Amino acid sequence: MKRVLKRGLFLLLVLVLVLAVAGLAGWWLARPLTLASPSVELSVEPGTSPREIAQGWVDAGVRTPPVLLYEWFRWSGQARKIRAGSYEIGPGATPLDLLNKMVRGDEAQATVRLIEGWTFRQFRAELAKAEALKPVTAAMSDAELMAALGSPGRSPEGWFFPDTYAYSKGASDLAVLQRAHRAMQRRLEAAWAERAPDTLLKTPEEVLTLASIVEKETGQAADRGMVAGVFLNRLRIGMPLQTDPSVIYGLGEAFNGNLRKRDLQADTPYNTYVRPGLTPTPIAMPGKASLLAAVRPAPTRALYFVARGDGSSEFSDTLADHNRAVNRYQRGTVRSPPP
């Protein structure tokens, strides 16, 4: 009888101990982790062991014994399900949250924005300073970069769609470039499918080039169709496009903000004052609206336009009307009629 009683007491103590441990474990799992900073980040490389991951979090700023994290990963049965990636936790995150995030592959992300009208040089500069983005292409020339993207021999200008791109921290800039390049290919293909039956543009590449010029010449979104119509009218009659942004693009880093008369007279590939037709390549990254304007321009007979000073443009059919508009809005020599 005494032996049975002792055995019962022993089992009871074991049960109490197990329940106590389980209670402490449950309390710890639901309790927010103490962090050394408002947010803690860890990049988990492929092949990293659960023990190394636990230690990595502690080294990064999670203030808890690494053995507790490791035993939790192991005891949960999900240690082998932890995915490689870049993770971030903030105030209120519990050990349960931490493990779930890594098992789901819920990676920390950052964004980089490509602005409509930017050149490829500006885009590369933005990528170079983007948060936690590996500069895989930093040492590549433009030609090497395009070859890596599967477009060898093609100028990169214009071939990346302007948008905001989210990426996992620690991703490569080549991956972002790949997405932007594919996005532009899809957008251009869609615009080409919507082209007007009588368009002068013979290829999607010509659409992209004209769209880039429209992007740089348009001050207000409502004018895009008219601006495209003017340039297509000039192409139709063999008139030079005469667009300053193309000349500026051709000058590259030599442009100091002041476009001189000699610049407009210099015979260069991108000088649309002295050379007819479209530029050899796009001059910027056009957005969707400019692509659509290039293939579906506004119906107009206008051959000229001038900035009004408020972002919009005044369009004219004849040179005489254009000169009057220039005098009014640029030179201030013609007064507006009274209301």
Order of alpha helices (4+ residues) and beta strands (2+ residues): alpha-beta-alpha-alpha-beta-alpha-beta-alpha-alpha-beta-alpha-alpha-alpha-alpha-alpha-alpha-beta-beta-alpha
